[in-house]
Amino acid sequence: MPVTLSEKAANEVKRIMAEQNLPADTVLRVGVQGGGCSGFSYSLNFDDQVTEKDRVTEFHGVRLAMEKKFDPYLDGTVVDFVDDIQGRGFKFNNPNVVKTCGCGSSFQV
C-alpha cells in the first residue's frame, strides 16, 4: 500500500474514534482532492464503507482505506501525528511532492 500510518498517528486515530464512539469497523480514509494554491490537498476522514476500488490495510490496529486511483499521488507517503510547540495535527510525509504552498496544506507532484 502506498500510504502507511505511524504508530503515533494510529494512537491518535484510535483516541478520536473512541471519543466519537465510532463503530469498530470504521476505516480511516486517506485521499487527494483538487484545490489549494498548489493544486492538490490531502483528505483524511472516517468512513463506514469500502469498495473494490479501495486498498484496505491495517496499521497498529487502525484500518486504513484509500482509493487505488490515488496511488501515483501518495506512493510512499507516511501519515504521522505531531504535537509540539508549532502545533498539533496529522502530517503527511509524501516523497512525491515537488512543491507545496506556504501554509503547507496543498501540494504538487
N, C-alpha and C positions, 0 to 999 in steps of 0.2 A: 504494500500500500504506500502510495506516495507521501501520505501525511502520518506522522506519529505524534503521540501525546506524551509529554514529560510526566514524570511521577508527581511533580508539584502541581501541574495543571490538572491531572486526574483527581488529585485530592481536593482541589478547589471545585471541580465539576461535581464530585460526589457530595461536597458540603452544600452546594447550591441546590442540587437535586433533593437532598434531604430537607433543606429549608423550605423548598417549594412543594414538598410532598409529592414528587413525581413518581409515576409507576416504575417498577424495576426494569421493564422492557424499553424504557425511553433511551434514545440514542442521542449523542451529541453530533449534530450535523455541521460539517465544515464545507464551505464553498467559496465561490468567487462571484462577484456581481460587477457589472459595469458601473462606473461612477467614480467620483473623486477627481481631484485635479491631475492625477497621473494615469487615469484610465480604468483601473480596477480597484475594488476594495474587497476585503475578506468578509465572509458572513459566518457567523457562529451562533447556533441556536439549538434548542431541543426539539425533537420530533418523535412521534409515536409510530411512524410508518417507514418502512424501507421497501424498495422495489428492486427489480432485476437490473435497473440502471445504476444501482449503488454498489460501492465497495463497503463492506462492513467488517470491522475487525475490533479487537478489544485490547486496550492498553491499561494496565494497572487497575482492572476492574470497571473500566468505563468503555461502553460500546461506542465506536465512532463510525459514522456513515458519511460517505462522500460520493457524489455522482461521478462516474467514470470519465465524463467529458471534461472534468477539471484536472485530470492527470497532468497535462502539459504545463499548467499554471502552478501546480502545487507539488510536483515531484520533489521529494526530499525535504519537504517542509516539516519543521518541528513546532508544535504549538506548546508554548511554555506559559507559566504564570509568574509574574513579577510582583513583588510587594516591597517597595523600597521608598526612599525619600522623594524620588521623582514621580512616583505614582504606583497605582495598583491596577492590575488587569492582565488579560491574556495577550501574549506577544507571539507573533508569527515570525519564525526564523526561516525565511524562504531563500534558498540558494539561487533561484531563478530570477530574482529581482535585479533589474538593471537601473531602475530609477524609482525613487519614492518622492512623495510630496514633503513639504516642510514639516507638517504635523505628523507624518508617518502613518496616516490612515489609508492611503491609497498607493498603488504601485504600478509599474510596467514590467513586463517580462520580455 
